[in-house]
Amino acid sequence: MVENERLRQEMRRCEAELQELRTKPAGPCPGCEHSQESAQLRDKLSQLQLEMAESKGMLSELNLEVQQKTDRLAEVELRLKDCLAEKAQEEERLSRRLRDSHETIASLRAQSPPVKYVIKTVEVESSKTKQALSESQARNQHLQEQVAMQRQVLKEMEQQLQSSHQLTARLRAQIAMYESELERAHGQMLEEMQSLEEDKNRAIEEAFARAQVEMKAVHENLAGVRTNLLTLQPALRTLTNDYNGLKRQVRGFPLLLQEALRSVKAEIGQAIEEVNSNNQELLRKYRRELQLRKKCHNELVRLKGNIRVIARVRPVTKEDGEGPEATNAVTFDADDDSIIHLLHKGKPVSFELDKVFSPQASQQDVFQEVQALVTSCIDGFNVCIFAYGQTGAGKTYTMEGTAENPGINQRALQLLFSEVQEKASDWEYTITVSAAEIYNEVLRDLLGKEPQEKLEIRLCPDGSGQLYVPGLTEFQVQSVDDINKVWRREPLTTATLL
């Protein structure tokens, strides 16, 4: 134990020195061959400390278990003492009763000879004493019954005393067993404590040896750090001189910075004013050019004609037949694309239109001819484009087209929304869709819930002179897909619309 105490004190001293060395500021020691070993030793020391803490915890648990068993043994001994006291009291009570019974029996036995004597004497006495004899006999019988009862009680008491002796023997055997178990547990505890003490002493010795090795490595590391500090002192003096020079320069830096900020703010303010003035001038020029473009475009449309008729000749199809009779009935002028020739009752007839498209003309060629009307619509003019012709002439193909090659409707809507998107920053547009049909002088709403409901055409009450249809169904749309969804709602009426 004295050696263990000495080792503990030595270990505490080493740990204190190690902690003091750790708290001292020290720079990195590049190339030190003991750094890794020191880290490993620190890890092992921490592991040993954890194992020591676990051993202390196990020792405390064993002490607690021994204390619990000691408390249980003390409780058993107390209960045994109480039982023995109760049995002693019971034996004392039974002994007293037994003594009383013996005394009673002795007294009865002492009284028996006079009775016998009386019986014998009564035989020779007169008949007057027969009554007294019978009474004596009855009393004698009663006393004999009491003696039998006392003997029975005495026998029962002897049996109880024997059972109490047996119980006492069992309790003493149990106490002996508990004492042996306690002695065995105490011996195991002593062995475990001795083993733990040996492990602890061994761990302390190993930790002390490792701590000494680590202390040696730390001292060597400290010597290297001191050498590095001696070599770094000239560089530190140089850095201090540089820092003082920079500090003197920084003292005048706020004034230079304020002056530079003032000049930069003045330049930025002047540039902002110039940019604002340029923006205002550009905006004024843009609006003027926008008005000029609108005016020129509308003048161009007016020169082309407010009402224009364009003809498109479809190619020959299988429905037209085969052979020489299936040839095209119209011819075109090679020098003028607005003239068409055809045979009417065997005589040649020529018509002059605004534009004539041959069968080779594409959907894009046809749309380019009416593309300017979409711009006029955005500028606020009323625009109407419709196809006219007999059944099978190609009206639906020209106006609607296919998904791969759309017609005028889809191309015009795409251009309309594209123009609106480009001008969204300057103008706000609201686009609505409605569809009506005039058939046999009856106006019907093709998109309404009740297409058979009759409607009327009236003048706008605002005095603009334009026409409108009260109660006509309108849908506000944001894209071409929205319009196509509206058309798909009434697939039968859209054919009439086209």
C-alpha positions, 0 to 999 in steps of 0.5 A: 500500500505504501508503494502504491501511494508513492506511485500515485503521488509520482503519477500526479506529479508527472501529470501536473508537469505534463499539463503545465507543458501543454498549457505553455504556447509552443509552435509546431515542431516539424520533423520531430520524430517523437510527436506521433509516439507522444500522441500514441502515449497520450491515447494509451494513458487516456485508455488506462485512465478509462480502464481505471475508472471502470475498475473503480466502478466495478469495485464500488459495485462489489462494495455495494453488493457486499453491503446489501448482503451484509444488510440482508444478513443483519436483517436475518439475524434480527429476525432469528433473534426475534424468533428465538425470543418468541420461542423462549417466551413460549417455552417459558409459558409452557414450562409455567403451565407444565409446572402448574399442571404438575403442582395440580397433579401433586395436590390431587395425589396428595388429596387421594388417600383421605378420599380412599380413607373416607371410602373405607371408613364409610363402609363401616359407618352408618347409612347416614353418611351415604349421601356424603359418600356419594358426593365425595365420589362425584367430587373424586370423579370430577377431579380425575377428569380434570387430571386427565384433561391436564395430562392431555394439555401437558402432552400437547404442550410437550408436542409444541415444545418439541416442534419449537425445538425442531424449528429452532434447529432449522433456524440455526442450520439456516443461520449457519448456511447464511454465515457460510455464504457470507463468509464465501462472499466475503472471501470472493470480495477480498480476492476480487479486491486483491485482483483489482488492487494488483491490476490497478498497481500494474496499470499505475506502474505502466502509466507511470513508465509511459508518462516518464517516456512521454515526459522525456519526449516532451522535454525533447520537443520543448528543447526543439521549440526553444531552438526554433524560438531563438531562430525566429526572434530576428524574423519577429523583429523584422516583422515588428518593424514592418508592422510599425511602418504599415501602422504609420501608413494606415494612420493617414489612410482614412483621409485618403479614403474619404477624399477618394470616396468623395471623388468617386461619389461625384463621378458616379452621380454625374454618370447617373445623371448622364445615364438618366438623361440618355434614357429619357432621350432614348425613351422619347425617340423610341416612342416617336419611332413607335408612332412612326412605325405604326403610322407607316404600317397602317399606311401600307395596309391602307395602300394595299387595300382595306379589303383584299381578295387572295386566291389559292389553287389546290393541287389535283387529288384522287377525288378529281379523277385520273387521266387527261380530264383530271388536269387543272382547269386554271392557269397562271400568268408568269409575269403577274402573280395577281392574274388567274386564267380559266375556261368558262363554257369553253371561253377563256376568262381572266380575273385580277385579284390582290394575290394568286397562290399556285398549288406549289405555295406553302402555308408559310407563303400564304401566311406572309401575305396576311402577316401584316394584319396581325400587327394592325390588330395589335395597333387597335384596328379591326381585322377579319380573315376568312376562307370562302369556297365550295366543299373540298376547296381546301378552306380548313387546310388553309385556315387550320392546317395540321399539327406539323404544318399549321395554317393561318389560324395557328400562325396568326395566334403564335405571332399575336402572342409573340408580339404581345410578349415583346411589348409586355414591358410597355403595354398591357394587353387583354386577349379574349376569345368568342365565336358566333355564327350567322346562319339563315339570318339567326345569330348563335353563340358557338361557345355558349352552353345553349348554342340555340339561344338567339342573340342580337347585334347592337351598337356600343353605348359608348358612342364609338360606332362599333358593334357588339353582341350582348350575352356572347360568351367570352374566354380570357386567354394567355397563350395559344394552348388556351385558345386551342382548349376553347376550340376543343370544347365544341369540336362540331361548331369549330368546323362551322367557324372555320 
